[in-house]
């Protein structure tokens, strides 16, 4: 598929030498051919460099001292020139038509600044499908995304493509965040641009037990930074949903802590969620009953 619009692929990695080859190969096999693929090594100590360099001139290798995925993505963008920017985590895999389907959304509506897509989550050891993540919206979706009540943007790094204009306007990823950085980035883009959605499982999301989303305490820390930044505003359309949004955030955090059997974190966020949204009082007995059954 040819187009005057070029696309740069950014693959951040840290000690994922065992996975990165599959990620790169899936980017190389796209029906909408990227103009460049850049792997940003965030200080790996395994054989990542040799594996990436084995692809030759088809893939560019950059290395930085350990600074986190946000800094790695920002560095990759700064060293590329594509009109569109696609992010691919080194432990995930793209379907061959992934970029083609998303570029079609951009070309259909010039107001779109970001396009996300569905995912299939699979077990790294067995290849078994664990879950399909296909829920999502398109259009002007920032407020629903901020409410945090259901998936609105599939904010996995591997699912999103943005225009360079959108990336530059929101000034990239927030390097203070170590968890939820994709969600927060997508919110800032969605405030300024329309969002498109390809409702197909175009990303194969690898669950290998050490994914960043498993760190609940870091999720809490990063989320609270993001929420404080978002609500430090005079925008009444944002402030009107502040209590509801905080209540939903603490409800999600409480459930995550409970799932990990971290009772202190569960109780702390339970209390906060009820302070913001007392109506959740009926939610927790049902949650505890379901937890005991499991």
C-alpha positions as CSV (number, residue, x, y, z in Angstrom):
1,X,0.0,0.0,0.0
2,X,1.5,3.3,-1.0
3,X,0.9,6.8,0.5
4,X,2.5,10.1,0.6
5,X,2.2,9.9,4.4
6,X,5.2,8.1,6.1
7,X,5.0,6.2,9.3
8,X,7.8,5.7,11.9
9,X,7.7,2.7,14.3
10,X,9.2,3.2,17.8
11,X,10.0,0.0,19.8
12,X,11.2,0.7,23.3
13,X,12.8,-2.3,25.1
14,X,14.5,-3.2,28.3
15,X,16.0,-6.7,28.7
16,X,13.4,-8.2,26.3
17,X,16.0,-9.8,24.0
18,X,13.9,-13.0,24.2
19,X,10.9,-11.2,22.6
20,X,12.1,-8.3,20.6
21,X,12.9,-10.2,17.4
22,X,9.2,-11.2,17.1
23,X,8.1,-7.6,17.6
24,X,10.5,-6.3,14.9
25,X,9.5,-9.0,12.5
26,X,5.8,-8.1,12.9
27,X,6.6,-4.5,12.1
28,X,8.6,-5.4,9.0
29,X,5.7,-7.5,7.7
30,X,3.1,-4.8,7.7
31,X,1.1,-4.3,4.6
32,X,1.4,-0.6,5.1
33,X,5.2,-0.5,5.1
34,X,6.8,1.8,7.7
35,X,9.3,4.3,6.5
36,X,11.6,3.5,9.4
37,X,11.7,1.3,12.5
38,X,13.7,2.4,15.5
39,X,14.4,0.3,18.6
40,X,15.3,2.3,21.7
41,X,17.2,0.2,24.2
42,X,16.6,1.6,27.7
43,X,19.8,0.3,29.1
44,X,19.4,-3.5,28.6
45,X,22.0,-5.8,30.0
46,X,21.0,-8.9,28.0
47,X,21.7,-9.6,24.3
48,X,19.2,-7.1,23.0
49,X,21.8,-5.0,21.0
50,X,23.1,-8.0,19.1
51,X,19.6,-9.2,18.2
52,X,18.4,-5.8,16.9
53,X,21.6,-5.2,15.0
54,X,21.2,-8.6,13.3
55,X,18.3,-7.0,11.3
56,X,20.8,-4.8,9.5
57,X,19.9,-1.5,7.9
58,X,16.2,-2.3,8.1
59,X,16.1,-1.4,11.8
60,X,17.9,1.5,13.6
61,X,19.2,0.9,17.1
62,X,19.4,3.7,19.7
63,X,20.6,3.2,23.3
64,X,20.0,5.4,26.4
65,X,20.9,4.9,30.0
66,X,18.0,3.5,32.0
67,X,15.3,6.2,32.1
68,X,12.0,4.4,31.5
69,X,9.7,3.7,28.6
70,X,8.4,7.3,28.4
71,X,11.9,8.7,27.9
72,X,12.6,5.9,25.4
73,X,9.6,6.7,23.3
74,X,10.3,10.4,23.4
75,X,13.9,9.7,22.2
76,X,12.6,7.5,19.4
77,X,10.2,10.2,18.2
78,X,12.9,12.8,18.3
79,X,15.1,10.7,16.0
80,X,12.4,10.0,13.4
81,X,10.6,11.9,10.7
82,X,7.4,10.1,9.9
83,X,4.1,11.9,9.6
84,X,2.5,9.1,11.7
85,X,4.1,7.5,14.8
86,X,3.3,4.0,15.9
87,X,4.5,2.5,19.1
88,X,5.2,-1.2,19.6
89,X,6.2,-2.7,23.0
90,X,9.1,-5.2,22.6
91,X,7.1,-8.0,24.1
92,X,4.0,-7.6,21.8
93,X,3.3,-8.6,18.2
94,X,1.3,-6.8,15.4
95,X,-1.0,-8.5,12.9
96,X,0.2,-7.7,9.3
97,X,-2.7,-5.4,8.5
98,X,-2.5,-3.4,11.7
99,X,-1.0,-0.2,10.4
100,X,-3.1,-0.3,7.2
101,X,-6.3,-0.5,9.1
102,X,-5.3,2.4,11.3
103,X,-4.1,4.6,8.6
104,X,-7.4,4.2,6.9
105,X,-9.0,5.9,9.9
106,X,-6.7,8.9,9.7
107,X,-7.3,9.2,6.0
108,X,-11.1,9.1,6.4
109,X,-11.1,12.1,8.9
110,X,-8.4,14.8,9.0
111,X,-9.5,15.8,12.6
112,X,-8.3,12.4,14.0
113,X,-5.0,12.7,15.9
114,X,-4.9,9.2,17.4
115,X,-6.1,5.7,16.3
116,X,-6.2,2.7,18.7
117,X,-7.2,-0.8,18.0
118,X,-8.4,-4.1,19.6
119,X,-6.0,-6.7,21.2
120,X,-5.8,-10.3,21.9
121,X,-4.1,-11.1,25.2
122,X,-2.3,-14.5,25.2
123,X,-0.3,-16.6,27.6
124,X,3.4,-16.3,26.8
125,X,4.1,-19.9,27.9
126,X,1.3,-21.7,26.1
127,X,0.1,-19.3,23.4
128,X,-3.4,-19.7,24.7
129,X,-5.9,-16.8,24.3
130,X,-6.6,-15.3,27.7
131,X,-8.9,-12.5,26.6
132,X,-9.9,-10.3,23.7
133,X,-9.9,-6.5,24.4
134,X,-12.3,-5.1,21.9
135,X,-14.2,-2.4,23.8
136,X,-13.5,1.1,22.7
137,X,-14.9,4.3,21.3
138,X,-14.0,6.9,18.7
139,X,-14.8,10.6,18.1
140,X,-14.4,13.2,20.9
141,X,-13.9,10.8,23.8
142,X,-11.7,12.6,26.3
143,X,-14.4,13.1,29.0
144,X,-15.5,9.4,28.9
145,X,-11.9,8.3,29.0
146,X,-11.2,10.4,32.1
147,X,-14.2,9.0,33.9
148,X,-12.4,5.7,34.0
149,X,-15.6,3.7,34.1
150,X,-14.9,1.4,31.1
151,X,-12.4,1.1,28.4
152,X,-12.7,4.0,26.0
153,X,-9.3,4.1,24.4
154,X,-7.4,0.8,24.3
155,X,-4.4,2.6,25.8
156,X,-1.8,-0.1,25.4
157,X,1.4,1.4,23.8
158,X,1.3,-1.2,21.1
159,X,-2.2,-0.3,20.0
160,X,-1.8,3.4,19.3
161,X,-0.8,5.4,16.3
162,X,-0.6,9.2,16.5
163,X,0.1,12.0,14.0
164,X,3.4,13.8,14.7
165,X,1.3,17.0,15.0
166,X,-0.6,15.5,17.9
167,X,2.5,14.1,19.6
168,X,4.2,17.4,19.4
169,X,1.2,19.4,20.5
170,X,0.9,17.4,23.8
171,X,4.7,17.3,24.2
172,X,5.1,13.6,24.2
173,X,5.0,11.1,27.2
174,X,5.3,12.3,30.8
175,X,8.6,10.8,32.0
176,X,7.5,11.0,35.6
177,X,5.1,8.1,35.0
178,X,6.1,4.4,35.3
179,X,2.6,3.0,34.9
180,X,-0.5,4.3,33.2
181,X,1.7,6.5,30.9
182,X,-0.2,5.3,27.8
183,X,-3.6,6.1,29.3
184,X,-2.4,9.6,30.4
185,X,-0.9,10.3,27.0
186,X,-4.0,9.2,25.2
187,X,-6.1,11.5,27.4
188,X,-4.1,14.5,26.5
189,X,-4.3,13.7,22.8
190,X,-8.0,13.1,23.0
191,X,-8.6,16.5,24.6
192,X,-7.2,18.2,21.5
193,X,-8.0,15.7,18.6
194,X,-10.7,13.2,17.6
195,X,-9.9,9.6,18.2
196,X,-10.3,6.7,15.7
197,X,-10.8,3.0,16.5
198,X,-10.1,-0.1,14.5
199,X,-12.3,-2.6,16.3
200,X,-10.3,-5.7,15.5
201,X,-7.6,-7.7,17.5
202,X,-4.7,-6.2,15.6
203,X,-2.2,-6.5,18.5
204,X,-1.1,-9.7,20.2
205,X,-0.5,-8.7,23.8
206,X,1.9,-11.1,25.5
207,X,1.1,-11.9,29.2
208,X,4.3,-13.2,30.7
209,X,3.7,-12.4,34.4
210,X,6.2,-9.4,34.7
211,X,4.3,-6.9,32.6
212,X,4.5,-3.3,34.0
213,X,0.7,-3.4,34.7
214,X,1.3,-6.0,37.5
215,X,2.9,-3.4,39.7
216,X,-0.1,-2.0,41.6
217,X,1.8,0.4,43.9
218,X,3.4,2.0,40.9
219,X,0.1,2.1,39.2
220,X,-1.3,4.0,42.2
221,X,1.7,6.5,42.3
222,X,1.7,7.2,38.6
223,X,-2.1,7.5,38.4
224,X,-2.3,10.1,41.2
225,X,0.4,12.2,39.5
226,X,-1.6,12.0,36.3
227,X,-4.9,12.9,38.0
228,X,-3.4,15.8,39.8
229,X,-2.0,17.2,36.6
230,X,-5.3,16.7,34.7
231,X,-7.5,18.4,37.4
232,X,-5.1,21.3,37.9
233,X,-7.2,23.3,35.5
234,X,-9.9,26.0,35.3
235,X,-11.8,24.0,32.7
236,X,-15.3,23.5,34.1
237,X,-16.0,20.6,31.7
238,X,-13.2,18.7,33.4
239,X,-13.7,19.9,37.0
240,X,-17.4,18.8,36.9
241,X,-16.4,15.2,36.8
242,X,-13.5,15.4,39.3
243,X,-15.2,13.5,42.2
244,X,-16.7,10.9,40.0
245,X,-13.3,10.3,38.2
246,X,-11.3,10.1,41.5
247,X,-13.9,7.7,42.9
248,X,-13.7,5.4,39.9
249,X,-9.9,5.5,40.0
250,X,-9.7,4.5,43.7
251,X,-12.3,1.8,43.1
252,X,-10.2,0.3,40.3
253,X,-7.1,0.5,42.5
254,X,-8.9,-1.1,45.4
255,X,-9.9,-4.0,43.2
256,X,-6.4,-4.4,41.8
257,X,-4.9,-4.5,45.3
258,X,-7.5,-7.1,46.4
259,X,-6.8,-9.3,43.4
260,X,-3.1,-9.2,44.5
261,X,-4.1,-9.9,48.1
262,X,-2.6,-6.6,49.3
263,X,-5.1,-5.8,51.9
264,X,-3.6,-2.5,53.1
265,X,-3.7,-1.0,49.6
266,X,-7.2,-2.4,49.1
267,X,-8.6,-0.8,52.3
268,X,-6.9,2.5,51.7
269,X,-8.4,2.9,48.3
270,X,-11.7,1.5,49.4
271,X,-12.1,4.3,51.9
272,X,-11.0,6.9,49.3
273,X,-13.4,5.6,46.7
274,X,-16.3,5.8,49.2
275,X,-15.3,9.4,50.2
276,X,-15.6,10.5,46.6
277,X,-18.5,8.2,45.7
278,X,-20.5,6.9,48.7
279,X,-22.8,5.0,46.3
280,X,-20.0,2.5,45.9
281,X,-20.8,1.2,49.4
282,X,-22.9,-1.6,47.8
283,X,-20.1,-2.6,45.4
284,X,-17.6,-3.9,47.9
285,X,-19.6,-6.7,49.6
286,X,-20.2,-8.1,46.1
287,X,-16.6,-7.8,45.2
288,X,-15.5,-9.6,48.4
289,X,-18.0,-12.4,47.8
290,X,-16.7,-12.9,44.2
291,X,-13.1,-12.8,45.6
292,X,-13.9,-15.6,48.1
293,X,-15.4,-17.7,45.4
294,X,-12.3,-17.4,43.3
